[in-house]
Amino acid sequence: MTISPPCGIEASAPGKLVVLGEYAVLHGAPALVLAVGQRARVTLRRIEGPDSILESSLWPGRKLRFRPATVRLFEREEAETRQALSLVQHVLAGFRSDFEACLGERGAIDLKLDTRDFYSGSGEASRKLGLGSSAALAVALFGAVHTFVGTRRGSPHARAIWPALWRMYRGQPGQRGSGVDIAASCFGHWVRFQKHPAGDLPLLEPFSPPLRCPLLIVWTGHSTSTGGMLERFFRWEEREPDAFRREVDALTRISEAGSEALRTCDVNRFRLTIDQYAEALQNLGRASGLEIMSEDHRRLRSLALKLNVSYKPSGAGAGDVGLAAAEKPGPLVVFRHQAEAIGYHVMELDQEAQGLEVQPLPEWASV
């Protein structure tokens, strides 16, 4: 039986900022992650014709042709393009039989991917901000296709879609990340995330704390390869297991304390754990040889401490973004002014960012 798909779907998902738990989350520690206002957007429409069309904000004006029911979706493209689309390939491949059933022999899709929110500048001067654009795109694309092939009206509930989304994430070749970014993009707001000891679905607690701690995102101006940092981290574990365990245990204790402080609305203690985690990341970097606390992060942390502002790298470190926190907005205003004066890009942080959102396009809504 041929499924009749909708005319089109639009979906979006937020990026993420890891607040506490970097590196230690890979070994069972709880992590705190916050969805951010930057969103990846996907538009999927049904069209007639043998070939489907993909357009991306990464390649303005370029149209890639593919067939969603085939094994190698982008085999016509050069190796660099295929590599850039490996995550898209992985998401779409999981729905291959669904596409074949719902599109039939003459149907195709027009797929538009937009991650412009995650870049600073435009054209050749555009640089990636390091706020989880790949995870956000994967979640938005998964939500759009899941809804499209299932002919579901309205937005899928995050809890309902999460198990299939998690299986997709864990099934990526060579995937060694924690998945904390996928959780933030799916659920939005704050998420307490912890890997399941048996390898099952992670333990999740999406929430919105009643007491807010003012926060800012600071971009260092330099991108980091998270995969490269993790690979070196795991190699260090193999070389020096005792030192590895000591440093990871220290990170774990701080992350647990920070999670509890946020849960009990103890802003002072929460800020203290941010400072402690920054120090522990610096110790981890010294022990492992990873430049987690780069020169940019050290400069920003020094500036923050003089203003009674807490600061730490967010994510893998070495570049990308950092997190600044204060008990009240005033010190953050001064910190922002001084950070921008020496060349850093500071962004407001939306602590109410919604998770995955999926909606029918107008022509479907009117059917």
KESENU-463453 format. One line per 8 residues: number of its first residue (from 1); their letters; for each residue x, y, z of N, C-alpha, C. Coordinates in steps of 0.001 Angstrom, whole numbers, plus 500000, padded with zeros to 6 digits. Layout:
N
NUM	A	X,Y,Z,X,Y,Z,X,Y,Z; ...
END
This chain:
367
1	MTISPPCG	500847,498802,500000,500000,500000,500000,500879,501243,500000; 500610,502181,499088,501377,503414,498995,500860,504430,499993; 501757,504969,500800,501391,506008,501760,501317,507335,501033; 500350,508143,501355,500240,509466,500743,500905,510485,501663; 502108,510975,501293,502815,511914,502167,502220,513301,502080; 502480,514151,503040,502019,515534,502988,502758,516297,501898; 502266,517476,501566,502940,518302,500563,504276,518807,501069; 504350,519103,502347,505616,519629,502857,505634,519806,504356
9	IEASAPGK	506841,519899,504873,507089,520025,506312,508189,521059,506514; 508086,521819,507587,509216,522646,508003,509524,522312,509463; 510802,522204,509758,511228,521820,511102,512431,522653,511496; 512579,522842,512798,513760,523545,513303,514140,522970,514660; 515416,523117,515002,515919,522638,516296,517040,523565,516750; 517170,523763,518064,518181,524694,518577,519563,524064,518693; 520566,524918,518777,521903,524471,519114,522024,524287,520605; 523262,524159,521078,523451,523848,522491,524661,524570,523063
17	LVVLGEYA	524642,524694,524384,525792,525176,525143,525967,524229,526325; 527090,523535,526389,527356,522660,527534,527772,523535,528709; 527050,523438,529809,527312,524261,530987,528276,523551,531938; 528035,522287,532201,528916,521471,533044,528931,520040,532514; 530044,519366,532669,530095,517945,532354,530951,517549,531168; 531633,518516,530520,532468,518161,529383,533463,517063,529755; 533705,516176,528829,534634,515045,528964,534158,514021,529984; 533827,514445,531193,533382,513485,532213,532078,512802,531820
25	VLHGAPAL	531229,513473,531037,529954,512880,530629,530178,511611,529811; 531309,511514,529144,531618,510331,528345,531820,509092,529207; 532066,509320,530509,532305,508204,531430,531269,508163,532552; 530052,508617,532249,528944,508424,533171,528590,509572,534075; 529333,510683,534027,528999,511832,534870,527767,512547,534326; 526987,513202,535207,525875,514010,534702,526413,515266,534035; 525735,515701,533001,526089,516946,532321,524883,517864,532311; 525145,519147,532394,524100,520157,532229,524303,520820,530880
33	VLAVGQRA	523272,520815,530059,523353,521429,528736,522138,522321,528543; 522349,523407,527846,521309,524413,527654,521113,524644,526168; 519875,524568,525695,519577,524904,524302,519725,526408,524096; 520201,526799,522916,520425,528212,522615,519463,528676,521534; 519403,529986,521342,518434,530548,520400,518753,530296,518945; 520014,530013,518617,520372,529713,517230,519723,528401,516810; 519109,528377,515628,518348,527203,515207,518749,526761,513801; 518785,525449,513605,518909,524866,512273,517505,524655,511726
41	RVTLRRIE	517314,524966,510447,515979,524891,509835,516010,523989,508613; 514963,523183,508500,514834,522246,507379,513460,522416,506754; 513430,522530,505445,512168,522555,504709,512165,521379,503743; 511103,520591,503780,510992,519405,502943,509649,519463,502204; 509706,519449,500871,508491,519484,500051,508465,518290,499104; 507266,517837,498802,507105,516798,497799,507069,517451,496423; 507819,516871,495469,507813,517369,494098,507672,516185,493146; 507375,516474,491890,507301,515436,490868,508644,515335,490153
49	GPDSILES	509022,514125,489774,510247,513956,489008,511084,512825,489531; 512034,512373,488733,512871,511240,489146,513896,511591,490209; 514342,512850,490220,515410,513245,491134,514910,514190,492224; 515399,513954,493435,515180,514892,494525,516276,515950,494483; 516010,517087,495132,516933,518220,495091,517264,518651,496512; 518552,518869,496780,518994,519368,498079,519693,520709,497885; 519305,521683,498706,519976,522974,498757,520383,523238,500202; 521569,523832,500374,522075,524112,501705,522590,525536,501771
57	SLWPGRKL	522431,526152,502946,522970,527498,503149,524499,527498,503070; 525117,526322,503179,526566,526228,503045,527030,526453,501611; 526131,526174,500658,526462,526324,499237,525356,527104,498544; 525274,528402,498762,524188,529209,498172,524152,529067,496655; 522940,528841,496145,522746,528761,494704,523048,527413,494084; 523554,526478,494851,523902,525169,494319,522795,524161,494615; 522435,523347,493617,521404,522331,493791,522016,520956,493551; 521917,520097,494569,522423,518738,494459,521264,517787,494200
65	RFRPATVR	521445,516877,493267,520383,515925,492926,520694,514554,493523; 519646,513919,494053,519833,512611,494682,518509,511868,494669; 518551,510605,495045,517340,509783,495140,517286,509171,496538; 516311,509603,497364,516294,509207,498784,516115,507722,499035; 515643,506955,498047,515445,505523,498265,516659,504698,497855; 517755,505359,497440,518951,504631,497028,519942,504520,498181; 520925,503653,498025,521906,503407,499087,522890,504559,499197; 523466,504964,498077,524455,506048,498076,523795,507309,497521
73	LFEREEAE	523329,508148,498437,522486,509271,498031,523217,510307,497189; 524477,510572,497516,525185,511678,496871,526411,511178,496106; 526286,510004,495487,527420,509414,494796,527858,510221,493582; 526994,511107,493072,527365,511926,491917,528303,513065,492303; 528383,513381,493596,529152,514538,494053,530602,514164,494356; 531457,515195,494411,532866,514958,494723,533005,514554,496189; 534186,514020,496521,534417,513449,497850,534200,514469,498962; 534619,515716,498761,534478,516740,499799,533015,517009,500129
81	TRQALSLV	532181,517065,499088,530748,517295,499303,530113,516094,500001; 530493,514898,499580,529939,513698,500218,530300,513662,501697; 531519,514072,502024,531936,514092,503421,531127,515112,504212; 530907,516288,503637,530134,517334,504314,528694,516908,504549; 528203,516014,503697,526807,515570,503801,526686,514193,504454; 527734,513734,505112,527698,512380,505679,526600,512229,506729; 526386,513278,507534,525332,513204,508544,523953,513200,507889; 523760,514030,506872,522491,514042,506130,522254,512674,505506
89	QHVLAGFR	523300,512101,504907,523214,510766,504316,522763,509749,505366; 523352,509834,506565,523030,508868,507611,521569,508990,508057; 521092,510221,508245,519701,510417,508670,518737,509904,507603; 518958,510300,506351,518043,509909,505278,518066,508400,505031; 519252,507790,505207,519363,506352,504948,518456,505535,505854; 518218,506027,507063,517347,505307,507985,515890,505272,507555; 515529,506123,506605,514143,506187,506129,514019,505701,504679; 515031,504970,504192,515057,504601,502775,513800,503857,502343
97	SDFEACLG	513413,502835,503094,512225,502063,502714,510955,502888,502844; 510917,503814,503807,509742,504678,503972,509588,505602,502769; 510711,506147,502296,510641,507006,501114,510128,506231,499910; 510616,505026,499754,510206,504211,498615,508709,503948,498648; 508164,503718,499838,506742,503437,499971,505880,504682,499764; 506302,505821,500319,505422,506986,500300,505566,507835,499035; 506708,507760,498363,506887,508583,497171,506516,507849,495888; 506619,506537,495899,506321,505789,494682,507397,506006,493629
105	ERGAIDLK	507082,505712,492375,508068,505781,491297,508276,507198,490774; 507276,508057,490900,507363,509376,490270,507585,510507,491271; 507540,510201,492539,507670,511248,493537,509113,511516,493925; 509371,512733,494365,510695,513138,494830,510508,514211,495899; 511597,514668,496483,511513,515714,497504,512453,516869,497178; 512065,518025,497627,512919,519205,497593,513310,519493,499044; 514597,519438,499337,515083,519529,500713,515993,520743,500855; 515645,521632,501768,516447,522834,502007,516961,522814,503448
113	LDTRDFYS	518273,523015,503610,518927,522999,504913,519513,524373,505196; 519202,524911,506366,519638,526271,506701,520283,526277,508085; 521593,526506,508118,522311,526592,509396,523001,527947,509544; 522468,528974,508903,523111,530293,508929,523212,530874,510333; 522300,530520,511224,522348,531033,512595,523658,530678,513307; 524322,529627,512835,525486,529095,513540,526811,529613,512990; 526733,530651,512154,527938,531190,511547,528019,532696,511780; 529235,533164,511935,529493,534590,512067,530003,535106,510733
121	GSGEASRK	529431,536215,510255,529838,536756,508971,529165,536024,507830; 529605,536296,506604,529015,535667,505428,530083,535452,504368; 529751,534598,503399,530682,534338,502316,531950,533673,502809; 533087,534056,502223,534365,533463,502588,534788,533828,504015; 534221,534937,504535,534565,535376,505905,533724,534671,506962; 532796,533803,506540,531907,533120,507476,532691,532111,508309; 532434,532117,509637,533110,531181,510534,532106,530545,511492; 532302,529263,511727,531385,528487,512551,531537,528854,514017
129	LGLGSSAA	530396,529039,514716,530424,529517,516093,530656,528422,517129; 530446,527171,516782,530676,526104,517750,529543,525924,518741; 528299,526028,518254,527127,525887,519119,526274,524678,518739; 526896,523669,518161,526170,522423,517897,525325,522438,516652; 525816,523022,515566,525019,523114,514347,524724,521741,513752; 525692,520826,513809,525482,519497,513221,524377,518741,513949; 524399,518790,515285,523352,518116,516058,521994,518747,515799; 521946,520071,515768,520679,520758,515529,520119,520401,514160
137	LAVALFGA	520988,520345,513153,520534,519984,511809,520048,518544,511772; 520777,517643,512443,520364,516240,512462,518988,516077,513093; 518740,516779,514191,517451,516665,514882,516334,517262,514034; 516566,518432,513442,515542,519061,512608,515230,518196,511388; 516268,517648,510753,516062,516801,509582,515333,515523,509961; 515740,514919,511072,515080,513693,511519,513600,513963,511797; 513304,515078,512488,511918,515402,512789,511093,515650,511542; 511678,516334,510563,510961,516622,509319,510652,515344,508545
145	VHTFVGTR	511665,514478,508391,511464,513252,507618,510548,512286,508361; 510728,512173,509660,509880,511307,510487,508412,511689,510318; 508134,512970,510293,506761,513447,510127,506284,513260,508696; 507154,513534,507738,506796,513449,506322,506418,512029,505922; 507247,511058,506235,506975,509693,505791,505874,509041,506619; 505630,509564,507807,504594,508987,508657,503259,509669,508519; 503179,510719,507685,501966,511517,507473,501351,511956,508793; 502221,512357,509735,501718,512822,511026,501452,514314,510954
153	RGSPHARA	500315,514752,511416,499995,516173,511428,500482,516799,512728; 500989,518026,512634,501434,518737,513824,502839,518319,514236; 503270,518877,515335,504636,518665,515800,504739,517379,516622; 505706,516501,516300,505867,515284,517107,506358,515634,518504; 505889,514916,519490,506318,515142,520862,507746,514659,521015; 508591,515464,521699,510002,515135,521835,510196,513765,522479; 509419,513468,523515,509562,512185,524201,509245,511020,523269; 508256,511218,522364,507865,510140,521473,508915,509876,520404
161	IWPALWRM	509552,510925,519930,510524,510782,518849,511916,510422,519365; 512176,510668,520648,513521,510537,521197,514143,509155,521019; 513458,508026,521301,514123,506721,521161,514652,506465,519749; 513838,506785,518731,514285,506573,517349,515412,507531,516992; 515328,508760,517481,516380,509742,517239,517690,509281,517870; 517623,508754,519079,518819,508279,519769,519456,507103,519030; 518631,506179,518540,519163,505041,517788,519869,505524,516525; 519278,506527,515868,519922,507096,514685,521282,507675,515044
169	YRGQPGQR	521337,508433,516123,522585,509070,516541,523648,508027,516859; 523294,507024,517656,524268,506014,518077,524720,505136,516905; 523922,505098,515849,524246,504258,514704,525206,504882,513712; 525622,506125,513941,526563,506768,513031,527916,506058,513087; 528535,505823,511943,529862,505187,511940,530875,506027,512718; 531594,505381,513615,532641,506069,514366,532153,507027,515431; 530882,506976,515785,530329,507914,516764,530848,507596,518164; 531523,508581,518792,532057,508382,520139,531634,509498,521086
177	GSGVDIAA	530809,510428,520604,530343,511505,521459,529310,511027,522465; 528956,511894,523384,528007,511527,524438,526558,511599,523973; 526256,512479,523015,524884,512700,522586,524190,513807,523345; 524923,514504,524207,524327,515587,524985,523792,516698,524082; 524455,516919,522928,523998,517954,522005,522691,517567,521324; 522531,516277,521016,521288,515791,520415,520124,515972,521389; 520366,515699,522663,519321,515843,523680,518875,517293,523798; 519827,518223,523822,519478,519640,523930,518673,520095,522732
185	SCFGHWVR	519064,519652,521518,518349,520061,520311,516941,519468,520262; 516770,518297,520821,515454,517652,520811,514510,518275,521839; 514997,518473,523069,514108,518867,524164,514105,520361,524466; 515179,521080,524138,515226,522508,524418,515411,522798,525904; 515392,524097,526245,515555,524566,527623,516845,523975,528240; 516780,523604,529516,517879,522944,530210,517652,521433,530182; 518728,520684,530088,518633,519231,530163,519767,518716,531055; 519399,517905,532035,520404,517141,532790,520522,515799,532095
193	FQKHPAGD	521711,515471,531657,521941,514313,530785,522977,513399,531417; 522710,512092,531400,523669,511131,531947,523571,509829,531164; 524710,509322,530721,524725,508079,529974,524209,506932,530834; 523470,506023,530207,522984,504842,530918,524122,503840,531032; 524350,503279,532220,525489,502355,532391,525406,501121,531501; 524195,500743,531086,524039,499556,530244,524018,499893,528762; 524212,501160,528437,524228,501557,527034,522862,501791,526443; 521816,501801,527272,520462,502047,526793,520238,503542,526629
201	LPLLEPFS	518978,503949,526537,518661,505370,526441,519260,506119,527624; 519865,507272,527392,520456,508025,528507,519390,508498,529482; 519826,508815,530687,518934,509341,531705,518785,510838,531474; 517568,511286,531232,517313,512679,530872,516371,513347,531854; 516640,514616,532103,515739,515422,532916,515651,516828,532314; 514751,517022,531330,514549,518377,530807,513848,519227,531869; 514277,520478,532048,513662,521317,533074,513950,522787,532788; 513227,523648,533482,513471,525090,533468,513607,525532,534916
209	PPLRCPLL	514811,525880,535367,514980,526259,536778,514198,527520,537105; 513517,527554,538252,512724,528737,538607,513570,529970,538891; 514836,529757,539263,515724,530882,539544,516809,530915,538485; 516935,532041,537787,517863,532142,536675,519181,532781,537099; 520240,532282,536516,521576,532857,536681,521917,533540,535366; 522160,534857,535353,522466,535541,534090,523670,534918,533393; 523548,534681,532087,524577,533986,531330,524850,534692,530004; 526085,534563,529513,526461,535055,528194,527289,533988,527480
217	IVWTGHST	527236,533996,526152,528090,533156,525334,529184,534040,524731; 530422,533591,524804,531532,534331,524211,532210,533445,523168; 532291,533939,521944,532958,533190,520892,534402,533646,520796; 535333,532698,520810,536751,533030,520806,537250,533492,519445; 536490,533186,518400,536938,533518,517044,537663,532379,516364; 537806,531243,517071,538521,530091,516510,537664,528838,516672; 537575,528047,515608,536817,526801,515661,537694,525651,516129; 537046,524641,516708,537743,523462,517213,537118,522210,516628
225	STGGMLER	537920,521229,516309,537421,519925,515886,537131,519090,517125; 535847,518968,517469,535492,518182,518655,535944,516737,518503; 535739,516190,517300,536146,514806,517071,537628,514600,517302; 538444,515553,516859,539883,515446,517058,540270,515512,518520; 539609,516408,519279,539888,516511,520711,539499,515226,521435; 538351,514648,521080,537905,513424,521744,538836,512260,521426; 539304,512188,520192,540210,511111,519824,541482,511169,520661; 542032,512341,520869,543235,512499,521699,542925,512191,523166
233	FFRWEERE	541706,512546,523609,541280,512260,524981,541249,510755,525235; 540683,510011,524293,540600,508560,524467,541971,507893,524365; 542849,508429,523542,544201,507880,523463,544947,508087,524785; 544705,509238,525412,545323,509492,526724,544811,508493,527758; 543525,508175,527702,542969,507175,528627,543708,505849,528493; 544028,505451,527272,544729,504194,527054,546168,504254,527573; 546809,505426,527423,548216,505555,527828,548378,505663,529341; 547507,506464,529971,547666,506762,531402,546324,506605,532126
241	PDAFRREV	545858,505372,532305,544525,505154,532892,544370,505701,534306; 545417,505650,535118,545296,506133,536494,545126,507655,536530; 545945,508367,535785,545827,509822,535727,544494,510217,535109; 544088,509470,534102,542790,509721,533452,541661,509620,534467; 541650,508545,535224,540573,508321,536188,540553,509406,537258; 541730,509837,537692,541808,510878,538721,541191,512195,538233; 541545,512600,537040,541031,513868,536522,539539,513790,536211; 539102,512676,535646,537680,512526,535321,536836,512455,536587
249	DALTRISE	537335,511821,537629,536613,511772,538900,536431,513177,539480; 537457,514005,539357,537351,515383,539853,536284,516150,539081; 536259,516001,537772,535229,516657,536953,533839,516157,537329; 533729,514862,537577,532432,514260,537906,531870,514837,539196; 532699,514958,540212,532227,515491,541498,531717,516930,541340; 532413,517726,540561,531990,519121,540376,530686,519190,539589; 530582,518375,538559,529361,518379,537752,528156,517939,538566; 528335,516951,539413,527232,516505,540289,526815,517623,541237
257	AGSEALRT	527800,518345,541793,527484,519446,542707,526776,520576,541983; 527201,520865,540764,526559,521920,539995,525129,521591,539622; 524884,520344,539278,523522,519907,538956,522602,520072,540155; 523109,519693,541330,522303,519815,542541,522082,521281,542899; 523096,522126,542705,522956,523549,543013,521888,524195,542140; 521865,523830,540865,520848,524399,539972,519470,523877,540340; 519403,522611,540717,518124,522022,541097,517530,522716,542327; 518415,523114,543270,517952,523757,544505,517996,525282,544428
265	CDVNRFRL	518286,525805,543215,518295,527260,542971,519332,527993,543815; 520464,527345,544066,521554,527973,544792,522519,528589,543773; 522264,529849,543398,523025,530487,542326,524490,530640,542697; 524769,531019,543944,526160,531205,544356,526952,529904,544227; 526363,528812,544689,527052,527519,544599,527163,527078,543141; 526145,527340,542356,526199,526989,540935,527346,527723,540243; 527476,529014,540525,528572,529784,539937,529925,529265,540419; 529990,528869,541673,531233,528325,542201,531643,527076,541436
273	TIDQYAEA	530686,526235,541096,531019,525012,540356,531498,525331,538946; 531026,526413,538343,531530,526820,537026,533016,527168,537131; 533368,527944,538164,534780,528277,538369,535613,527020,538657; 535071,526136,539483,535795,524912,539828,535977,524017,538594; 534956,523976,537748,535051,523126,536556,536083,523687,535583; 536136,525029,535478,537156,525644,534627,538557,525263,535097; 538766,525295,536411,540067,524929,536972,540374,523456,536720; 539343,522615,536872,539535,521183,536656,539811,520876,535182
281	LQNLGRAS	539187,521612,534272,539477,521434,532847,540917,521834,532534; 541377,522883,533208,542763,523300,533011,543724,522214,533497; 543403,521594,534629,544222,520493,535148,544189,519289,534203; 542993,519014,533664,542866,517920,532707,543725,518180,531472; 543714,519419,531013,544514,519769,529852,546001,519581,530102; 546463,519998,531281,547883,519838,531618,548264,518352,531666; 547389,517551,532273,547701,516129,532444,547668,515369,531121; 546758,515756,530241,546541,515000,529004,547286,515556,527798
289	GLEIMSED	547719,516815,527895,548342,517453,526743,547349,518108,525816; 546074,518120,526185,545034,518790,525383,544992,520272,525750; 544952,521125,524757,544878,522561,525039,543411,522970,525199; 542783,522486,526247,541380,522808,526506,541242,524282,526871; 542064,524736,527805,542048,526132,528222,543056,526895,527349; 542598,527282,526161,543462,527964,525203,543818,529363,525696; 544696,530023,524971,545079,531384,525344,543866,532309,525385; 542949,532141,524430,541734,532972,524422,540901,532724,525673
297	HRRLRSLA	540710,531454,526008,539913,531143,527194,540602,531636,528471; 541911,531536,528534,542626,532041,529711,542488,533560,529840; 542555,534242,528716,542423,535703,528738,541011,536095,529191; 540015,535426,528679,538639,535739,529039,538352,535389,530501; 538917,534288,530965,538697,533906,532368,539372,534897,533306; 540550,535356,532948,541240,536353,533767,540432,537646,533847; 539883,538066,532717,539033,539264,532683,537801,539068,533563; 537186,537886,533465,535970,537608,534226,536216,537623,535727
305	LKLNVSYK	537299,537006,536172,537572,536907,537604,537754,538282,538248; 538300,539227,537510,538476,540580,538033,537143,541293,538250; 536096,540806,537563,534784,541450,537629,533774,540642,538436; 534242,539612,539153,533361,538718,539909,532373,538013,538974; 532877,537622,537803,532116,536860,536822,532771,535493,536677; 531974,534443,536606,532493,533090,536404,532610,532823,534912; 533654,532064,534526,533867,531802,533103,534520,530436,532923; 534086,529717,531892,534696,528441,531534,534494,528184,530040
313	PSGAGAGD	535369,527381,529429,535093,526929,528064,533844,526058,528055; 533158,526042,526945,531991,525173,526794,532270,524180,525680; 532070,522901,525964,532336,521888,524960,533770,521404,525042; 534346,521083,523898,535684,520490,523870,536775,521468,524266; 536495,522768,524211,537508,523755,524549,538461,523986,523393; 539605,524618,523688,540647,524939,522708,540234,526038,521742; 538991,526412,521738,538460,527434,520844,536957,527468,521002; 536248,527749,519921,534794,527804,519919,534275,528783,520973
321	VGLAAAEK	533434,528335,521901,532761,529279,522774,533056,529028,524248; 532829,530072,525038,532908,529987,526481,531620,530499,527096; 531447,530222,528363,530250,530592,529105,530633,531540,530231; 529958,532683,530311,530161,533640,531397,528890,533714,532224; 529033,533693,533564,527877,533697,534471,528122,534655,535619; 527054,535255,536097,527139,536163,537244,525861,536060,538059; 525935,536522,539302,524753,536484,540162,523716,537499,539707; 524197,538664,539200,523308,539717,538718,523796,540197,537354
329	PGPLVVFR	522940,540834,536560,523323,541245,535204,524435,542293,535152; 524544,543160,536167,525487,544274,536109,526909,543889,535743; 527542,542970,536479,528918,542580,536143,529057,542009,534738; 527999,541331,534256,528059,540777,532904,528053,541872,531848; 527360,542977,532132,527348,544101,531188,528765,544647,531023; 529474,544798,532146,530849,545300,532093,531760,544282,531399; 531581,543008,531746,532380,541954,531117,532165,541954,529609; 530927,542065,529191,530644,542059,527748,531332,543229,527055
337	HQAEAIGY	531219,544410,527640,531829,545603,527046,533341,545420,526900; 533986,544894,527944,535439,544744,527916,535872,543614,526979; 535105,542535,526931,535437,541430,526034,535309,541852,524571; 534247,542593,524275,534061,543070,522904,535133,544094,522530; 535590,544868,523511,536611,545885,523250,537938,545268,522830; 538201,544030,523254,539454,543374,522864,539235,542347,521749; 538068,542422,521101,537873,541676,519866,537041,540419,519918; 536393,540101,521049,535589,538894,521139,534120,539181,520828
345	HVMELDQE	533444,538174,520284,532039,538292,519927,531200,537705,521058; 530357,538528,521680,529547,538108,522826,528085,538047,522410; 527412,536975,522792,526021,536749,522402,525126,536602,523625; 523904,537102,523504,522904,536866,524543,522511,535400,524526; 522103,534884,525658,521733,533484,525776,520256,533368,526102; 519489,532730,525222,518063,532514,525425,517860,531238,526233; 517512,531381,527511,517319,530213,528370,515927,529593,528220; 515136,530127,527293,513804,529578,527044,513723,528938,525659
353	AQGLEVQP	514859,528636,525048,514861,528103,523689,514068,526796,523613; 513122,526757,522693,512318,525559,522491,513140,524484,521794; 512753,523235,521987,513418,522128,521322,512910,521950,519906; 512857,520717,519449,512416,520406,518097,511005,520926,517848; 510839,521633,516745,509525,522116,516318,509295,521678,514877; 508154,521049,514613,507801,520571,513272,506397,521046,512944; 506251,521663,511781,504957,522185,511366,504707,521879,509894; 503417,521717,509518,503110,521547,508091,503300,522860,507353
361	LPEWASV	503707,522771,506119,503753,523970,505287,502329,524408,504967; 502119,525676,504645,500750,526205,504450,499896,525407,503488; 500491,524904,502383,499665,524191,501400,499141,522874,501958; 499877,522270,502930,499370,521051,503568,498285,521408,504575; 498499,522502,505319,497547,522890,506342,496178,523197,505752; 496150,523632,504488,494882,524022,503882,494146,522870,503231; 494796,521662,503170,494152,520523,502525,492981,520015,503362
END
